[in-house]
């Protein structure tokens, strides 16, 4: 690759960067307006606050889904209660389904 020259025109590069910066300006969204009313005027700080709120909600959803917050997630049944519950569930099944389950075992 001999004789290859790169002619970098600084004005074109500067125009390209300005056009790109114009495209990446923050949009006027209701959440940014709300943060502006609260007192967060810097767009970067507003973005960080909104990102933190989203992460907080995501973490709460994970904890709720995992059952860490809920007491219903723990199974405190003794084996006799569990066997009685299984019998109740089997009694609620249709007779044909019970017969099919018995033949498959």
C-alpha positions in Angstrom: 0.0 0.0 0.0 2.5 2.5 -1.0 1.5 6.0 -2.1 -1.7 6.0 0.0 -2.4 9.3 1.6 -5.2 10.3 3.9 -6.4 13.9 3.6 -8.3 14.6 6.8 -10.2 17.9 6.5 -10.8 19.3 9.9 -13.8 21.3 8.8 -15.6 18.2 7.6 -14.8 16.4 10.9 -16.0 19.3 12.9 -19.2 19.5 10.9 -19.8 15.8 11.4 -19.2 16.0 15.1 -21.6 19.0 15.4 -24.3 17.1 13.4 -23.9 14.1 15.6 -24.1 16.2 18.8 -27.3 17.7 17.4 -28.8 14.2 17.0 -28.0 13.1 20.5 -29.6 16.0 22.3 -32.0 15.1 25.1 -35.6 14.9 24.1 -38.2 16.8 26.2 -39.9 14.0 28.1 -42.3 14.3 31.0 -39.8 12.6 33.4 -37.1 15.1 32.6 -39.6 17.9 33.0 -40.6 16.5 36.4 -37.0 16.3 37.5 -36.5 19.9 36.3 -39.3 21.0 38.6 -37.7 19.2 41.5 -34.4 20.9 40.9 -32.3 18.6 38.8 -31.4 20.8 35.8 -28.3 19.1 34.5 -29.3 16.5 31.8 -26.5 14.1 32.8 -27.7 14.2 36.5 -31.3 13.7 35.4 -30.3 10.7 33.3 -28.4 9.2 36.2 -31.4 9.7 38.5 -33.8 8.1 36.1 -31.4 5.2 35.5 -31.1 4.7 39.3 -34.9 4.7 39.6 -35.2 2.1 36.9 -32.5 -0.1 38.6 -34.4 0.3 41.9 -37.7 -0.9 40.3 -35.9 -3.7 38.6 -34.3 -4.9 41.9 -37.6 -4.7 43.7 -39.3 -6.8 41.0 -36.5 -9.4 41.3 -37.0 -9.6 45.0 -40.7 -9.9 44.8 -40.4 -12.5 42.0 -37.8 -14.5 44.0 -40.1 -14.6 47.0 -37.6 -13.0 49.3 -40.1 -10.3 50.5 -43.1 -12.7 50.4 -43.8 -15.2 53.2 -45.8 -17.3 50.8 -42.6 -18.5 49.1 -41.5 -20.6 52.1 -43.0 -24.1 52.2 -43.6 -24.9 55.9 -45.9 -28.0 55.4 -45.2 -31.2 57.1 -45.2 -34.4 55.0 -48.7 -35.4 56.2 -50.2 -32.1 55.1 -48.4 -32.3 51.8 -49.8 -35.9 51.2 -53.3 -34.7 52.1 -53.0 -31.8 49.6 -51.8 -34.2 46.9 -54.8 -36.4 47.5 -57.2 -33.4 47.3 -55.7 -32.4 44.0 -56.0 -36.0 42.6 -59.6 -36.1 43.7 -60.3 -32.9 41.7 -58.9 -34.4 38.5 -61.3 -36.1 36.1 -61.6 -39.9 36.5 -60.3 -40.4 32.9 -57.2 -38.3 33.6 -56.5 -40.3 36.9 -56.9 -43.5 34.9 -54.5 -42.3 32.2 -52.0 -41.2 34.9 -52.2 -44.7 36.5 -51.6 -46.5 33.3 -48.6 -44.4 32.4 -46.9 -45.2 35.7 
